[in-house]
Amino acid sequence: MNSSAHTPGHARKVPWGAFWRLVLIQAQNSFNEKGAQFLLIPLGVWLYGAEGDLEYPLGAIIVLPFILFSPFVGWLSDRFCKARIIQFMALLQICVLAGMYWSLRVHNLNGAILWFCVFAVQATVFSPAKKGIVKDIVGTSRMGFASGIVEMASILSLLIGQIGIFIWFRYLLEPSTDTIWHRWLGEGFFQWFDAWLKPSGINDGWYAASFPCLVFLLLAVPVAASSFRLPRYAPGGGRPFSWSLFYEHFHQLGKLWKNRNLRVSEMGIGYFWFFGGTVMLMTIQMAKEISGGGDDFSSVGAVLMAWMSGGNGAGGAFSPP
């Protein structure tokens, strides 16, 4: 177990290879989480039309584990080796994607949603471990730069997941026969590929959701393997387990509310994320109304998401330091 995390950041050589490996691992986890969510949303629209409101429970599923378990997962990150937690979560992601793929393949929407619930818990446990190990790897003097890179990669992965998955779903629902991939690989390749993954030969929403999920699963394997090359550092927390970890944060909100600086800061951050989540739900609702809940929902949704994401990226690029 490496104990160099307790030395000053300038007194040791930073293992930048491990840091960039961490960036890749957390970016892929963020992309797969958002990709899984944005596969289920158009699938729900394909199944139920404009009346399908799957985006609302999926949004709640992502948020609830962070609200309920944040102190407990923070305690886990302090009490145990963060690299081991990341490795276990990377392996759990493979199990989640495998279960989700199989559920989609056998047309079991409830099973896919259940596996997505497990994915949300996985992301909650993964978050403090990947943020905490950044300091262990780069030291305190480089924390600002390193944290900025990690967060930028995470946000970029989420945005690509939101837009790209909508486009991919639409393509698989009604694939084009005149793309650069068809010209390079030939129609025979795609006929064989479809016969292997889609024996029925029918383009439908289940296939459009299950095939990307399979790709996510295959890509997650080498990334999970790379997590075992992360350096291990001795955990710094010694607090014993207590059941109060599951509810003490509700009491701590009262203390936060009494401090004006903290109160105003947290209200601003909370409003920002509330507004962003609301706009995303409104965008999905607009896409359903414009498309009438038809096959064009994913195309319209991708365009609207691209405009929203472009504004997010431009705001970050032009904001003052």
N, C-alpha and C positions, 0 to 999 in steps of 0.2 A: 504494500500500500504506500503510495507516494505521499509524503508529508510536506512537499515543497510549496503547497498552497499557502502556507503560513509565513512564507518569506516575502519580503517586499517585492513588488512587481519588477523593479529595476535591478534586483540583485540576482536574477536568474535568467536564463535563456528561455524565451517563450516558444513552446512547441506549436508553431503556426500550422503545421500539418494537421495536428489534432483539432485546432480551432476550425479550420476550413472543413474538416470532416464533420464536425458538429453542425456547422452551417448547412451542409448538404443534408444531414440526417433530419434536422428540424424543418428545413424547407420541404423536404419530401413528405414528412408527416403532416405538415399544414396543407400541402397540396392534396394529399389523399383524403384528408378529413373533409375539406371543402368539396373535392371531387365527388366523394360519396354522397354528400348532401345534395349536390346539384345533379346527380344522376337520379335520385329518388323524386325530386320535384317534377321534372318533365315526365317521368314515368307515371306519377300521380295524375298529371294533366292528360296524358295519353289514355289512362284507364278511365278517368271520371270526367274529362272535359273541363270546362270552365268552373264546374262545381267542386273540383278537387282542390282542397286547401291544405295540402300536405306540408307546404312551406311553414305554416304556423307551428304545428307540433314539432317539426324538425328544428326550428329555431329555438324553441323552448328546451328541447333535448340537449342542445349544445350548451346553453347557458346554465341550466339547473345544476349540473355537477360542480361547476365553479362556485356557485352560491352555497351549495350544501357542504362541500368537502374541502374548500380552500385551506382552512387551518390544518386539517389532517394531512393533506398531501404536502403542505409546507413542512410539517413536522417530519414526514417521511424523508423529504429531501435533505433535511438537516441531520436526521438520525442515522441514515444509511448512506452508503457510497452512491453518489449521483450517477457515476458511469454505469453501475450495476442496474440502477433504476431505468436508465435510458435503454440499456440493452434488453431488459425484460419487457419494456414497453414496445421496443422495436419488434420483438418476437410476438408480442400480443397483437400488434398491428397485422402481422401476417395471418394469424388465426382469425382475426375479425374479418379481413378481406376475403379469406377463403370461405368463411361461413356466409358472408354477404353474397359472394358470387354464387355459391350453391343455392342459396335462397332465391336469388333472381333467376337462376337457370331452371329451377323447378316451379317458377311462378308463385312464390310465396312472399308477398309483400310484407306481411306482418313479421315474418322471420327476418327479412332484410332490415326493417325498422328496428327490431330488437338488437341485431348486431350493430346497427348504427348507435344505439344507446351505449353499448359497450365501447364503441369507438370514442364517444364523447367523454366517458370516464377515463379512457386511456389518455386522451389529450389533456385532461385535467391533471392527472398524475405526472405526465410528461413535462408540462409547462414549468413548474418551479425547479425541476431537476436540470433542465437544459439551460435555464437562466442562471441558476446557481453555479453550474460548472464553468460558466464563462469566466467568472472571477478566478476560479482555481487555475484555469489554463493560462490566462493572459496577465493576471495580477491586477492590482487596484489601479495602477497608473494608466492602464490602457483600457479600462472598463468602458469609458464613454465611446471610444471608437468601436470596440468589439460588440457592445450591446447594440449600437446603431446598425452594424452590419447584420447581426442576427435578426433584428426586428424588420429591417428592410427586406431581407430574404423571405421572412415569414409573410409579410404583407404582399410582396410580389407574387409569392406562391398562391396565396389566397385569391388574388385578383385573376391570375392565369386560370386557376381552377374554376372560378365563377364563369368566366367568359368561354374558355376553351371547351369545357364539358358540355355546355349548351350547344356549341357548334358541332362537336363530335356526336352528340346524341342525335341531332338533326340529320347529320350525314349518314349515320347508320340506319336511321329510320327510313330514309329514302336516298340511297347512295348514288352519287354521280358516277358515270362511266367515262368521264373525260377529265381526269386529273393527271398530274405529273406522275403519281404513283402507278396509275393504270398504264401509262405510256412506258414507264421504265420496267415495270415488273410483268406487264402483260395481263390480259384477261384470264388466261389459264391459271395464273397464280391465285387470283382472287376467287375464281370458281372453286379451286381446291381448298382455299382458306375458308370460304363460306361453308363448304361441305363438311369440313372438320368441326367448325365452331357452331354451325347452324344447319344441322342435317335436314330440317324441314324445308329449307330454302325460302323461308318467309321472313320478310323484313318487318319486325314489330318492335314495340317498346321494350319488351323483355330482353330481346337480343341487344337493342341499343343501350340498355343499362348494364347488362351482364358482361358484354365484351370489354368495355373500358375498365370494369371492376377487375376482370381477369388480368388486364395489362398492369393495373395498379399493384395487384398481388405479385406479379412476376418482377416488377421493378423494386418492390419492397424487400425482396430477398437479399440482393447484393448490398443494399443500403443497411439492412439489419446486420449483415456480416461485417460491414465496416465499423459498426458501433462497438465491436469487440476489440477494436484497436484504439479506443479512447483511453487516455491515461486515468488511472484510479487514484483518488485522493481520499485521505482520511476524513470521515465526517466530522463536522465541528460541533454539532448539537448533542447535548447530553440529557435533555429533558425526557423523563420517562413518559410512557403512554398514559393518557387520561381520557376518559369519555367526554370530558368537557371540550376536547378538540373538535367535536361535531356541532357545538352550539355556542362556544365562547365568542365567536366573531360577531354574533348578534348583540352581545353586551358591549363589545368594543366599539360598535358603531355609536353608542351613546357618548363615549369618551371622545371620539373623533368629532362628533357634532358640537361639542363644547369648545373646541379649538377653532377659532374663526379661519385661520389660514388653511388648515386642513379641510375644514368644511367647504370653503369656497373652491378650493382646488379639486376636491373629489366631486363636488356638484358639477364643475365644468367638464371633468373627464367623463362622468356618468352621462351628462347631457350629450356629449359628443358621440359616445357609443350608442346611446338611445336613438339619436337622430339618424346615425348611419344605418342602424338596423331597421328603423322605420322606413327610410328611403329604399332600402333593398326590398322590403316586403311590398312597398308601393310599386316598385319597378316590376316585380313579378306579377302583381295584380294587373298592372297596365298591359303587360305582355299577354296575359290571358284574355283581357277584354279586346285588344286589337286583333288577336288571332282567332278569337271566338273559341278558344280551347282546342283548336285543331292542331295539325302537325306542324304548322308554322310557329307554334308557341316558342320553341327553342331558338329559332332564328331571330324572332323579334326580341326575345329576352336577351340574347347575346349582344344585339345592337344596343339595347338600352343599358345593359351592364357595362358595355365598353365605354359609353358616354359617361356613366357615373364613375367608372374606374379611372378614365382619363382625367376627370376633374380632380379626383383624389391624388393622382400622380402629379398633376401640374401644381396643385396646392402645396404638396410636399417639396417640389423642386424649387418653387419661387418663394417659399416662406423664409423669413429672415432667420439666421442662425441664433 
